[in-house]
Amino acid sequence: MVRTLRAELGTEHGTVQRVAAQLGYGVESVRAWVRQADIDDGAAPGVSTAEGRRVRELEQEVRELRRANEILKRAASFFGAELDRQHRK
Protein backbone atom coordinates (compact mmCIF):
# COMPACT_ATOMS: atom_id res chain seq x y z
CA MET A 1 0.00 0.00 0.00
CA VAL A 2 2.76 2.43 0.95
CA ARG A 3 4.72 1.78 -2.22
CA THR A 4 1.63 2.23 -4.40
CA LEU A 5 0.69 5.48 -2.67
CA ARG A 6 4.25 6.74 -2.96
CA ALA A 7 4.29 5.98 -6.67
CA GLU A 8 0.95 7.73 -7.22
CA LEU A 9 1.41 10.71 -4.93
CA GLY A 10 5.17 11.15 -4.76
CA THR A 11 7.05 12.18 -1.66
CA GLU A 12 6.38 15.90 -1.64
CA HIS A 13 5.78 17.79 1.58
CA GLY A 14 2.43 16.99 3.20
CA THR A 15 1.86 13.71 1.38
CA VAL A 16 1.88 11.66 4.57
CA GLN A 17 -0.70 13.94 6.16
CA ARG A 18 -2.97 13.82 3.11
CA VAL A 19 -2.74 10.03 2.80
CA ALA A 20 -3.36 9.56 6.54
CA ALA A 21 -6.44 11.80 6.36
CA GLN A 22 -7.76 10.06 3.23
CA LEU A 23 -7.36 6.59 4.73
CA GLY A 24 -8.47 7.52 8.22
CA TYR A 25 -5.19 6.55 9.90
CA GLY A 26 -2.95 8.55 12.17
CA VAL A 27 -0.14 10.56 10.62
CA GLU A 28 2.50 8.83 12.72
CA SER A 29 1.19 5.38 11.73
CA VAL A 30 1.46 6.19 8.04
CA ARG A 31 4.89 7.78 8.58
CA ALA A 32 6.08 4.60 10.36
CA TRP A 33 4.76 2.45 7.50
CA VAL A 34 6.63 4.59 4.97
CA ARG A 35 9.83 4.40 7.04
CA GLN A 36 9.50 0.59 7.34
CA ALA A 37 8.80 0.28 3.61
CA ASP A 38 12.01 2.23 2.90
CA ILE A 39 13.94 -0.17 5.15
CA ASP A 40 12.34 -3.23 3.55
CA ASP A 41 13.20 -1.88 0.08
CA GLY A 42 16.81 -1.32 1.11
CA ALA A 43 16.56 2.43 0.63
CA ALA A 44 17.20 3.16 4.30
CA PRO A 45 19.30 1.46 6.97
CA GLY A 46 17.54 -0.56 9.63
CA VAL A 47 16.05 -3.94 10.46
CA SER A 48 13.70 -5.22 7.79
CA THR A 49 10.34 -6.74 8.64
CA ALA A 50 11.56 -10.25 7.79
CA GLU A 51 14.74 -9.83 9.85
CA GLY A 52 12.76 -8.49 12.80
CA ARG A 53 10.36 -11.43 12.62
CA ARG A 54 13.28 -13.88 12.50
CA VAL A 55 14.95 -12.22 15.50
CA ARG A 56 11.71 -12.49 17.51
CA GLU A 57 11.38 -16.16 16.55
CA LEU A 58 14.98 -16.87 17.59
CA GLU A 59 14.54 -15.01 20.89
CA GLN A 60 11.43 -17.10 21.62
CA GLU A 61 13.36 -20.28 20.80
CA VAL A 62 16.19 -19.24 23.13
CA ARG A 63 13.69 -18.63 25.96
CA GLU A 64 12.13 -22.05 25.42
CA LEU A 65 15.52 -23.79 25.31
CA ARG A 66 16.66 -22.04 28.50
CA ARG A 67 13.44 -23.10 30.23
CA ALA A 68 13.95 -26.70 29.05
CA ASN A 69 17.58 -26.67 30.23
CA GLU A 70 16.50 -25.44 33.67
CA ILE A 71 13.94 -28.24 33.92
CA LEU A 72 16.55 -30.80 32.87
CA LYS A 73 19.07 -29.47 35.42
CA ARG A 74 16.51 -29.73 38.20
CA ALA A 75 15.51 -33.23 37.13
CA ALA A 76 19.14 -34.34 36.97
CA SER A 77 19.76 -32.90 40.43
CA PHE A 78 16.66 -34.62 41.85
CA PHE A 79 17.41 -38.02 40.35
CA GLY A 80 21.11 -37.73 41.20
CA ALA A 81 20.21 -37.12 44.85
CA GLU A 82 17.76 -40.02 44.77
CA LEU A 83 20.40 -42.38 43.34
CA ASP A 84 22.89 -41.19 45.96
CA ARG A 85 20.38 -42.02 48.75
CA GLN A 86 19.72 -45.47 47.31
CA HIS A 87 23.46 -46.14 46.97
CA ARG A 88 24.11 -45.26 50.66
CA LYS A 89 21.51 -47.77 51.96
N, CA, C and O of each residue as an XYZ file, in Angstrom:
356
protein
N       0.810     -1.167      0.000
C       0.000      0.000      0.000
C       0.871      1.256      0.000
O       0.625      2.193     -0.760
N       1.883      1.265      0.853
C       2.760      2.432      0.949
C       3.468      2.672     -0.372
O       3.543      3.805     -0.848
N       3.979      1.618     -0.955
C       4.715      1.781     -2.215
C       3.798      2.305     -3.323
O       4.195      3.170     -4.104
N       2.590      1.786     -3.387
C       1.633      2.233     -4.396
C       1.286      3.699     -4.197
O       1.261      4.474     -5.153
N       1.018      4.076     -2.956
C       0.695      5.476     -2.673
C       1.869      6.388     -2.997
O       1.688      7.483     -3.530
N       3.063      5.933     -2.673
C       4.253      6.740     -2.959
C       4.416      6.937     -4.464
O       4.771      8.021     -4.926
N       4.153      5.879     -5.217
C       4.285      5.981     -6.671
C       3.232      6.924     -7.256
O       3.516      7.674     -8.190
N       2.023      6.885     -6.708
C       0.954      7.726     -7.223
C       1.068      9.176     -6.762
O       0.821     10.097     -7.540
N       1.439      9.377     -5.514
C       1.414     10.714     -4.927
C       2.776     11.375     -4.834
O       2.859     12.593     -4.676
N       3.839     10.600     -4.928
C       5.174     11.154     -4.764
C       5.520     11.314     -3.291
O       4.821     10.807     -2.414
N       6.595     12.018     -3.040
C       7.050     12.176     -1.659
C       7.128     13.651     -1.272
O       7.893     14.030     -0.385
N       6.339     14.466     -1.938
C       6.376     15.898     -1.642
C       5.869     16.180     -0.232
O       5.240     15.335      0.405
N       6.155     17.369      0.228
C       5.784     17.792      1.577
C       4.268     17.695      1.772
O       3.498     18.164      0.935
N       3.851     17.086      2.875
C       2.433     16.989      3.197
C       1.758     15.744      2.686
O       0.585     15.523      2.984
N       2.454     14.921      1.928
C       1.857     13.710      1.378
C       1.394     12.778      2.473
O       0.291     12.237      2.402
N       2.220     12.582      3.487
C       1.880     11.662      4.573
C       0.609     12.135      5.264
O      -0.264     11.325      5.576
N       0.499     13.410      5.499
C      -0.702     13.939      6.162
C      -1.946     13.751      5.302
O      -3.006     13.384      5.810
N      -1.820     14.000      4.009
C      -2.967     13.821      3.107
C      -3.394     12.355      3.045
O      -4.582     12.044      3.132
N      -2.428     11.466      2.896
C      -2.742     10.034      2.804
C      -3.376      9.548      4.105
O      -4.358      8.807      4.081
N      -2.817      9.964      5.236
C      -3.364      9.561      6.536
C      -4.807     10.033      6.670
O      -5.666      9.281      7.130
N      -5.077     11.272      6.272
C      -6.436     11.805      6.361
C      -7.380     11.061      5.420
O      -8.518     10.769      5.788
N      -6.916     10.753      4.208
C      -7.760     10.060      3.230
C      -8.107      8.654      3.685
O      -9.222      8.180      3.466
N      -7.142      7.981      4.324
C      -7.356      6.591      4.734
C      -7.936      6.469      6.136
O      -8.389      5.396      6.535
N      -7.921      7.557      6.875
C      -8.466      7.519      8.222
C      -7.511      6.947      9.252
O      -7.942      6.448     10.291
N      -6.217      7.016      8.972
C      -5.190      6.549      9.902
C      -4.458      7.743     10.489
O      -4.535      8.855      9.966
N      -3.753      7.501     11.574
C      -2.951      8.551     12.173
C      -1.733      8.868     11.327
O      -1.204      8.005     10.626
N      -1.297     10.110     11.401
C      -0.141     10.558     10.617
C       1.097      9.759     10.995
O       1.853      9.333     10.122
N       1.306      9.557     12.284
C       2.502      8.828     12.721
C       2.472      7.366     12.281
O       3.522      6.787     12.000
N       1.289      6.766     12.217
C       1.187      5.383     11.730
C       1.619      5.299     10.279
O       2.414      4.433      9.912
N       1.102      6.191      9.455
C       1.464      6.193      8.037
C       2.948      6.495      7.873
O       3.620      5.881      7.044
N       3.460      7.433      8.654
C       4.886      7.780      8.580
C       5.749      6.554      8.946
O       6.774      6.302      8.313
N       5.327      5.805      9.965
C       6.075      4.602     10.360
C       6.024      3.543      9.255
O       7.014      2.857      9.002
N       4.868      3.414      8.602
C       4.761      2.453      7.505
C       5.688      2.834      6.356
O       6.336      1.971      5.764
N       5.750      4.114      6.045
C       6.631      4.587      4.968
C       8.085      4.311      5.339
O       8.859      3.819      4.518
N       8.448      4.628      6.570
C       9.826      4.399      7.039
C      10.174      2.909      6.940
O      11.250      2.548      6.464
N       9.241      2.035      7.400
C       9.504      0.594      7.344
C       9.575      0.108      5.904
O      10.379     -0.769      5.587
N       8.749      0.663      5.032
C       8.801      0.283      3.609
C      10.143      0.661      3.002
O      10.696     -0.092      2.200
N      10.678      1.835      3.380
C      12.009      2.232      2.902
C      13.073      1.247      3.367
O      13.973      0.897      2.604
N      12.974      0.802      4.610
C      13.940     -0.168      5.153
C      13.808     -1.497      4.415
O      14.806     -2.093      4.008
N      12.567     -1.957      4.245
C      12.338     -3.233      3.554
C      12.830     -3.202      2.111
O      13.286     -4.217      1.584
N      12.735     -2.024      1.469
C      13.196     -1.880      0.081
C      14.704     -1.711     -0.026
O      15.262     -1.758     -1.122
N      15.370     -1.513      1.120
C      16.808     -1.323      1.106
C      17.224      0.119      0.862
O      18.405      0.406      0.666
N      16.254      1.025      0.875
C      16.556      2.430      0.627
C      17.024      3.150      1.889
O      17.588      4.241      1.810
N      16.794      2.548      3.036
C      17.196      3.160      4.304
C      17.789      2.074      5.202
O      17.404      0.909      5.111
N      18.724      2.460      6.066
C      19.298      1.465      6.973
C      18.300      1.101      8.075
O      17.467      1.916      8.475
N      18.403     -0.121      8.548
C      17.538     -0.563      9.630
C      17.238     -2.044      9.512
O      17.733     -2.726      8.615
N      16.422     -2.526     10.427
C      16.051     -3.943     10.461
C      14.776     -4.130      9.646
O      13.746     -3.518      9.926
N      14.867     -4.981      8.642
C      13.700     -5.222      7.793
C      12.641     -6.005      8.566
O      12.909     -6.572      9.626
N      11.452     -6.020      8.014
C      10.344     -6.736      8.643
C      10.671     -8.221      8.787
O      10.419     -8.814      9.837
N      11.224     -8.818      7.746
C      11.563    -10.247      7.785
C      12.659    -10.518      8.817
O      12.590    -11.503      9.552
N      13.671     -9.645      8.874
C      14.743     -9.830      9.855
C      14.211     -9.672     11.275
O      14.584    -10.435     12.166
N      13.350     -8.697     11.488
C      12.761     -8.489     12.800
C      11.936     -9.686     13.242
O      11.997    -10.098     14.401
N      11.165    -10.245     12.315
C      10.360    -11.430     12.619
C      11.272    -12.600     12.995
O      11.006    -13.319     13.958
N      12.339    -12.779     12.234
C      13.280    -13.878     12.500
C      13.960    -13.704     13.854
O      14.144    -14.679     14.583
N      14.332    -12.477     14.195
C      14.952    -12.216     15.503
C      13.979    -12.567     16.621
O      14.364    -13.201     17.603
N      12.707    -12.154     16.477
C      11.706    -12.486     17.511
C      11.527    -13.990     17.653
O      11.406    -14.505     18.765
N      11.509    -14.702     16.512
C      11.378    -16.163     16.554
C      12.573    -16.789     17.265
O      12.404    -17.694     18.083
N      13.772    -16.315     16.960
C      14.975    -16.867     17.594
C      15.017    -16.550     19.085
O      15.440    -17.386     19.882
N      14.583    -15.354     19.469
C      14.539    -15.007     20.888
C      13.563    -15.903     21.636
O      13.841    -16.327     22.758
N      12.410    -16.196     21.016
C      11.430    -17.103     21.619
C      12.025    -18.504     21.766
O      11.839    -19.157     22.792
N      12.735    -18.957     20.745
C      13.363    -20.278     20.802
C      14.407    -20.339     21.915
O      14.497    -21.339     22.627
N      15.186    -19.285     22.066
C      16.194    -19.237     23.129
C      15.518    -19.324     24.496
O      15.979    -20.054     25.374
N      14.410    -18.570     24.680
C      13.687    -18.630     25.962
C      13.198    -20.038     26.254
O      13.329    -20.526     27.376
N      12.634    -20.694     25.242
C      12.132    -22.049     25.416
C      13.264    -23.023     25.739
O      13.108    -23.886     26.603
N      14.393    -22.895     25.059
C      15.522    -23.791     25.314
C      16.110    -23.566     26.710
O      16.504    -24.520     27.380
N      16.167    -22.314     27.141
C      16.657    -22.042     28.502
C      15.724    -22.631     29.542
O      16.177    -23.189     30.541
N      14.425    -22.510     29.315
C      13.443    -23.099     30.228
C      13.601    -24.622     30.267
O      13.572    -25.220     31.342
N      13.766    -25.247     29.104
C      13.946    -26.702     29.049
C      15.236    -27.116     29.750
O      15.256    -28.122     30.460
N      16.310    -26.355     29.559
C      17.576    -26.668     30.232
C      17.435    -26.579     31.735
O      17.985    -27.412     32.454
N      16.707    -25.584     32.227
C      16.500    -25.439     33.666
C      15.726    -26.634     34.221
O      16.054    -27.150     35.289
N      14.720    -27.062     33.505
C      13.941    -28.239     33.920
C      14.835    -29.476     33.949
O      14.777    -30.262     34.894
N      15.658    -29.648     32.923
C      16.552    -30.801     32.874
C      17.588    -30.768     33.992
O      17.915    -31.810     34.562
N      18.106    -29.587     34.312
C      19.072    -29.474     35.420
C      18.422    -29.859     36.736
O      19.020    -30.576     37.538
N      17.204    -29.390     36.964
C      16.508    -29.731     38.204
C      16.203    -31.228     38.278
O      16.338    -31.847     39.333
N      15.794    -31.797     37.154
C      15.507    -33.234     37.126
C      16.779    -34.036     37.377
O      16.754    -35.016     38.122
N      17.878    -33.637     36.771
C      19.144    -34.344     36.974
C      19.577    -34.246     38.430
O      20.065    -35.222     39.000
N      19.403    -33.085     39.031
C      19.756    -32.903     40.432
C      18.886    -33.783     41.327
O      19.389    -34.426     42.248
N      17.584    -33.810     41.056
C      16.658    -34.615     41.852
C      16.993    -36.096     41.744
O      17.114    -36.779     42.761
N      17.143    -36.601     40.520
C      17.410    -38.021     40.348
C      18.812    -38.394     40.820
O      19.027    -39.504     41.306
N      19.767    -37.475     40.682
C      21.109    -37.729     41.205
C      21.085    -37.879     42.711
O      21.742    -38.766     43.256
N      20.338    -37.023     43.391
C      20.212    -37.121     44.847
C      19.500    -38.406     45.233
O      19.870    -39.044     46.219
N      18.496    -38.790     44.482
C      17.758    -40.024     44.769
C      18.665    -41.245     44.586
O      18.616    -42.167     45.400
N      19.474    -41.270     43.553
C      20.399    -42.381     43.338
C      21.456    -42.424     44.446
O      21.853    -43.500     44.893
N      21.901    -41.258     44.878
C      22.886    -41.190     45.962
C      22.295    -41.771     47.248
O      22.989    -42.496     47.961
N      21.035    -41.472     47.560
C      20.375    -42.017     48.755
C      20.228    -43.531     48.648
O      20.430    -44.239     49.634
N      19.882    -44.032     47.478
C      19.715    -45.466     47.307
C      21.079    -46.175     47.416
O      21.158    -47.288     47.937
N      22.120    -45.548     46.938
C      23.461    -46.145     46.969
C      23.972    -46.230     48.415
O      24.698    -47.169     48.740
N      23.626    -45.306     49.270
C      24.105    -45.265     50.660
C      23.402    -46.304     51.525
O      23.932    -46.661     52.578
N      22.259    -46.795     51.138
C      21.511    -47.772     51.956
C      22.140    -49.115     51.962
O      21.628    -50.033     52.601
